[in-house]
Structure formats: structure tokens, C-alpha cells
């Protein structure tokens, strides 16, 4: 008889949410380190699209060019040198990527075949992507939590925002509370996408209503892909208190795999219908593989 180890957080209650917040705070330092290492491993050859222009975000100082308006001189910076300097700001139409990571109970699942829980892999991948994009000069925001920024400490900023949200005791949602994004924007949603396919379609449709592009990254535990169960098995729904006990689990394998394939196909179709890409990433594979593939897809869509 095959065995699976389930991580069950139980029904969404205030005490449970607080416990999850404490657990998240405990794990985040290690996940931040892993995210930065993952980003560094694929950073070579990746270039951002940052450039100077009219905007609110500081980019860099550059030497003053003869003929420019004196009002552009940054006198405080110039006072520290024997040259005049101009404070350049980021072009206001710079690219913006909105990130969202599913932190609902089902993401806590982990089997003996996986390297880490789905939520940990999703956080590492999402934070690594944010770090990679920000280092390339692109602005990144977390849907519903932060404003977009290209700050070098983007990973720490996003982590603090997620901790603050978890500390408020609210139950994490399976999908973002979507609003239409601008046509120059992109969205990256990272989840197991085991929620209702119709809700996924609705979220993608809403986010892309004004022309935004994006990507869906499905995080899967390898045991979910092969269904190795046999004999007497009890299945537990981590999003509720439902339990299913079966005598010959192997007899459900074909039907389960067919239903999973149909669900995945519907989610992928919803993405493609709006010009989005769809990526499946298993937690028994390195996060760097998914990060590199995702970065290349975002570059292709931007072009």
C-alpha cells in the first residue's frame, strides 16, 4: 500500500490563521535566501527594459550636460563632487509586472516525493522572479498588497507585506481579488489552480480586460500527477473538513487522472484565450527551471 503525507491546516479560523502567520514568519528567512540564490542562478544574460524619462521613481544620477536647464541640477549631490549632476527618474511608462501567490491551505500539501511543500516552492519562485525583474530595472507589485517598485530590496518588501497580511488573521484566498490591469502590464499568478476552473477563467478574464498579458504557473506535487495510492486509503480535503475513505484506491486512478487532465486543459484554455501563457512546475524539480522558463515567456510577451 502506497502512502502520502498530507499537511492539513484545517478550516479557516482566526487561531489557525494566526498560527499560519507565525509559521510563515519562521520559514520566510530561509525562503528569501533560497529565492535570491535561485534568481542569481539564472540572472546571467537577462536584461531589463529600464530607461530614463518622466516619472516618480528615482533611477540614477548622471553628469550634467552643457545646454540643459539649470533647474535639472541636483545641487545636494553636486555639492559632494567637483561636477554637476542630474537626478534621473524612471520612465513613467516602464513595464510593470503584478505578482500573486496562492497561500490557501491546499498549497500546504507535500508528499514524500517532493522537495518542499507547494507553498514554499511558490514563494521561492515568486520572490525569485520579483528579485530578477527588479534587478533588471522592471517594477514589480503584489496584487492587493503593494505598489509596483523596482527597489533592490523587493524581496524583503514583498515578504513583509505577506507577513502583515497573514498577521491580520484573514483566511488566504485561492485566487486574487482581480481588477482590470493596464495594457502595458503583465500578471503572474502562482497557484496549484485546484479551485473551480470557472473562477480561474473569471480572474484571468478580469485582469486582462484592458489588454494586460500574463502567465499562470501551476505548482504540482509529483504525487498529484501519478496517483500511486492503492488499497484502503483516506483522502482529506485541506480546504474543508471533508474526508473520503476508499477500499481500492487504485481503481480510482484512471478517473482521477482524466479529471485532472480535463481541469488543467480548461485552465490552460482560459489562459490562451486571453493571450496568456501557462506553465506546469512540479515540486520535485529545481525552482530555477521554472524561473528561467517563466522569465523567457514574459520577455516574449513584452516584445
C-alpha positions, 0 to 999 in steps of 0.5 A: 500500500502506497502512502502520502503525507498530507499537511492539513491546516484545517478550516479557516479560523482566526487561531489557525490563521494566526498560527499560519502567520507565525509559521510563515514568519519562521520559514520566510528567512530561509525562503528569501535566501533560497529565492535570491540564490535561485534568481542569481542562478539564472540572472546571467544574460537577462536584461531589463527594459529600464530607461530614463524619462518622466516619472516618480521613481528615482533611477540614477544620477548622471553628469550634467550636460552643457545646454540643459536647464539649470533647474535639472541640477541636483545641487545636494549631490553636486555639492559632494563632487567637483561636477554637476549632476542630474537626478534621473527618474524612471520612465513613467511608462516602464513595464510593470509586472503584478505578482500573486501567490496562492497561500490557501491551505491546499498549497500546504500539501507535500508528499514524500516525493517532493522537495518542499511543500507547494507553498514554499516552492511558490514563494521561492519562485515568486520572490525569485522572479520579483528579485530578477525583474527588479534587478533588471530595472522592471517594477514589480507589485503584489496584487492587493498588497503593494505598489509596483517598485523596482527597489533592490530590496523587493524581496524583503518588501514583498515578504513583509507585506505577506507577513502583515497580511497573514498577521491580520488573521484573514483566511488566504484566498485561492485566487486574487481579488482581480481588477482590470490591469493596464495594457502595458502590464503583465500578471503572474499568478502562482497557484496549484489552480485546484479551485473551480476552473470557472473562477480561474477563467473569471480572474484571468478574464478580469485582469486582462480586460484592458489588454494586460498579458500574463502567465499562470504557473501551476505548482504540482506535487509529483504525487498529484500527477501519478496517483500511486495510492492503492488499497484502503486509503483516506483522502482529506480535503485541506480546504474543508473538513471533508474526508473520503475513505476508499477500499481500492484506491487504485481503481480510482486512478484512471478517473482521477487522472482524466479529471485532472487532465480535463481541469488543467486543459480548461485552465490552460484554455482560459489562459490562451484565450486571453493571450496568456501563457501557462506553465506546469512546475512540479515540486520535485524539480529545481525552482530555477527551471521554472524561473528561467522558463517563466522569465523567457515567456514574459520577455516574449510577451513584452516584445 
